[in-house]
Amino acid sequence: MEKTYFDRVHLWGKISSITALAVMLCIPVSICLYLNVWPQAGNVFKGLLSIIPLFWSVAVVEVVTYAPLLGAGGTYLSFVTGNISNLKLPCGLNAMQNANVRANTEEGEVISTIAIAASSITTTLILAIGVLLFAPVLPKMTAAGSPFAPAFQQVLPALFGALGAGYFAKHWKISILPIAAGILVLVFAPQLAVGTLIPVTVIISLLGTHIMYKKKLI
Amino acid sequence: MDFKESGFMYLLGGFISLFVIAQSLFFMVKAWKQGKKLGISAVTLKNTVASSALFTVAPAIAILATVITIAGALGLVLPWIKLTTIGNISYEVTAAQNALEAFSIKGGLAFEVKDKAVFAAAAWVMTVGCVMPLILLPIFLKKIQTKVGKAANTNAKWADLMAAAAFIGLIAAFIAKAVAGSGDKAVVGDGAGLLSVSTLIAAMVIMLVLQLICNKFKMKWLEPFAMPLSMIAAMGVAMLLARILPAHLVVLEWRG
């Protein structure tokens, strides 16, 4: 039987994830070889012990939450390059909306993969060029007194305001509950990291929408 | 020469960047070919690339700025490498901070790391702390996607609504943060306040106006760029407000 496009994406994705894992582990190994210094394992474990319970459980939640939204190719790519919730996911959503295709269809898969690949390449180039060329200037641009500083501090409200407007206008009935719930949670726990808040608002949004659908309110 | 910013470290950074670009290009070419087979027009495919690249510029510059925040302690190159691969500033800062604390370095990232062993340990902790998704994906992703695909095929309307609900849930978290979240006390403008809410509202209004213009004047070409343009314009509004409003209003943050 001939393999489907999805089968092939998963095969490429598996190979690329394992390759990426090997490449990433080469980073500390090559630094140690180059500097000819190996830190005491005890200290590395001590450092890891305090972050792994949180980071690795967040990783499980992120994979389960984002994978259905990003599509297969988009997920494999996004988890290599990172910055998913604040960049890759909104970028994929925007592209699918513009191309008028649905997530979890082959067309959605294609558009989301192309958008996330274009976004990953752009981010990598901007980071590389920025580090090489603008390193002396950048701290001045983003420093507290710079006229550009407020713009960079507000990049997330600007991004999600613009992205949200289209969705809220189209689906206002199902938007009210998750926004209200998110604000309510933060009223009581203002310090909560947005990464922890995302699974909460996503689950509330899914539950609310499911109930409204069952009750034929939408 | 500082070992943190030596030629070797830059070479390593260059290699990692090329790896990420090559991988992205591979997936893009495969998806592009499949898109043509499915009958998606070349214009739509090109627009997807152009608008995604434009969409990415401002957030990528913001990510670049975060490289600087940890460059004081770890040099420019290691934060650059880490933010190119599974990078996310909150993870990297936490990982690096914990690595330094494991060496009993009080103040953590506030001071420059001069000990090679500490630097290498930070690289290990920052890397191993973040690799879990790359272990999970090859094992579980196909199963997750197949289940979602089956559910989507049995009831298309419900599946569409659930997909929209999940997106809206994600966006809602960031909207709530801009309205009611507190930020880093040491950073002015990080918490919810006048500037964050004004930027949010400006972005929404500009986006709705641009969509209206697209529909009314049938400007199809503008549609893919409405979102990135609204985002950049809203950042411009934040800059403008910071200049024209009295200082006490600019820094007004109701959640600190």
Interface residues (C-beta under 8 A of the other chain):
Chain A: Y5 F6 R8 V9 H10 W12 G13 K14 S16 S17 I18 T19 A20 L21 V23 M24 L25 I27 P28 S30 I31 C32 Y34 L35 V37 W38 P39 Q40 N43 V44 K46 G47 L48 S50 I51 I52 F55 W56 A59 V60 E62 V63 V64 T65 A67 P68 L69 A72 G73 T75 Y76 L77 F79 V80 T81 G82 N83 I84 S85 N86 L87 L89 P90 C91 L93 N94 A95 N98 A99 V101 R102 A103 N104 T105 E106 E107 E109 V110 I111 T113 I114 A115 I116 A117 A118 S119 S120 I121 T122 T123 T124 L125 I126 L127 A128 G130 V131 L132 F134 A135 L138 P139 M141 T142 A144 P147 F148 A149 P150 A151 F152 Q153 Q154 V155 L156 P157 A158 L159 F160 G161 A162 L163 G164 A165 G166 Y167 F168 A169 K170 H171 I174 S175 P178 I179 A181 G182 I183 V185 L186 V187 P190 Q191 L192 A193 V194 G195 L197 I198 V200 T201 V202 I203 I204 S205 L206 G208 T209 H210 Y213 I218
Chain B: F3 F8 M9 Y10 L12 G13 G14 I16 S17 F19 V20 I21 Q23 S24 L25 F26 F27 M28 K30 A31 W32 Q34 G35 L38 I40 T44 L45 N47 T48 V49 S51 S52 A53 F55 T56 V57 A58 P59 A60 I61 A62 I63 L64 A65 V67 I68 A71 L76 V77 L78 W80 I81 L83 T84 T85 I86 G87 N88 S90 Y91 T94 A95 N98 A99 L100 E101 A102 F103 K116 A117 V118 F119 A120 A121 A122 A123 W124 V125 T127 V128 G129 C130 V131 M132 P133 L134 I135 L136 L137 P138 F140 L141 K142 I144 Q145 V148 G149 A152 W158 A159 D160 L161 M162 A163 A164 A165 A166 F167 I168 G169 L170 I171 A172 A173 F174 I175 A176 K177 A178 V179 A180 G181 S182 V187 V188 G189 D190 G191 A192 L195 S196 V197 T199 L200 I201 A202 A203 M204 V205 I206 M207 L208 Q211 E223 P224 M227 P228 S230 M231 I232 A234 M235 G236 A238 M239 L241 A242 R243 V250 R255 G256
